[in-house]
Amino acid sequence: MKILIAGGKGQLGVDCVRVLRETHEILAIDLDELDITTRADLEALVQKFMPDIIVNCAAYTHVDNCEIEKDLAWNVNVKGTENLLKCSENQGSRLIHISTDYVFDGSKKIPEPYVETDKPNPVSYYGKTKYESEKVVLNGADRHVILRPAWMYGVNGHNFLKTMLKLAVNHPENEIRVVNDQYGSPTWSYVLALQIQRIIDTHAGGIYHTTAEGYCTWFELAEYFLNTMQVPHIIVPCTSEEFPTRAKRPKNSILENRHLKERGINIMSQWQDDIDRFVSNFREDLIGEITKGK
């Protein structure tokens, strides 16, 4: 099949290209090549490439900046998704849209997970734009897909694990304070790309939670990762109140992959196993990226 990947140079987009190009014809685009908020340019590209599937990895994901750059966040996350949906409908393509755990308010008692049928109630503007983008996709045909990962990390781009590693490597003598009262299910972008491949192969439609199995706090994630990396560090737990941010974060971001399991297509692993494999594969690359000043 022919697959168009929007946000192809981002963290998930790069892994989607890596996985899907083995069996499909791929065209990956990003902001420097085409702006998905520009409908005419996008339509011309889709008409020329004629994709069977469009994977929307493009998003404005800086959660705190979304609180002040609301127009930009809305244009990319909502209008951009709307443009991709319209183009997919015109072409007869299937749209796979990447959403987020931030569509939920996190008020469920920990460790009760959110399932696909729970009603979203975002507490940040980022979460609001992603929920609105979901509604755009849901107004389309049933064949479209919405995926909700959480706490994503990978070898490409910026993410929480790389930030922790940079702090530990550059200043091993300093304390790193990390929130220990927000819970979630970390997701390796490469494994998510494999899950997307499985969804494509089985022609699944609807809403799916797509996170690693199990859950932890940001502190527990950072501690496990840095220990696995064998990097000297001093990490200290703190509360959300002790580490204030512009955007409110849900305290409970634990998602259950119920619909994947009901369809028998869940391939997501335990989060600790993913971290172990991630470090085994990329430890030297991750250290090298920091020491080279990238």
Helices and strands as residue ranges (DSSP letters): E 2-6, H 11-20, E 25-29, H 39-49, E 53-56, G 65-67, H 70-74, I 75-79, H 80-91, E 94-98, G 101-103, H 125-138, E 145-148, E 152-153, H 160-170, E 175-179, E 183-184, E 187-188, H 189-202, E 206-209, E 216-217, H 218-229, E 234-238, E 252-253, H 258-263, H 271-291
